[in-house]
Amino acid sequence: MLINTAVIGQVEVDSNDIFHLPDGLYGFERESKYALITKEDDDFTLMWFQAVSGLAPCFVVFNPYDVIEGYAPKMERGDLEALGVKAESELSFFSIAVVPEDVRQISVNLKSPIAVNRNSKNARQVILTNTDYPIKYPLFEDS
């Protein structure tokens, strides 16, 4: 599927990377279909969660397991049921980043990741029951 993006123009997205979020994302409840766009470089990988219907919204996302060692999300039973799984280990997670003008101040939301059932293509943003994950986790130590 061909997707228009605000960041990298038109891009071809595999159907396996398109997800349905019946409840949308917090603050963007009307948008229910997103594509995970990955751009790999020799040194790093960038990922965006891009609305399929238009240029916005589009979010920079990170795999939280790459951000913090020992990430172990715990979800409410209702969220697991809504995603059609019995345990968090059956899901993939993506943390939304806040990217300010000074990118050295970038932070990621570890408390409310996007949980993805890769088999059903259903996803939802959840609030983890873990109390130790912050909403604004700085990616760089000097932040």
Secondary structure, DSSP 8 states (H G I E B T S, - for coil): -EEEETTTEEEE--GGGEEE-TT-BTTBTT--EEEEEEEE-SS-EEEEEEESSSS--EEEEE-HHHHSTT------HHHHHHTT-SSGGG-EEEEEEE--SSGGG-EE-SSS-EEEETTTTEEEE---S-SS--SSEESSTT-
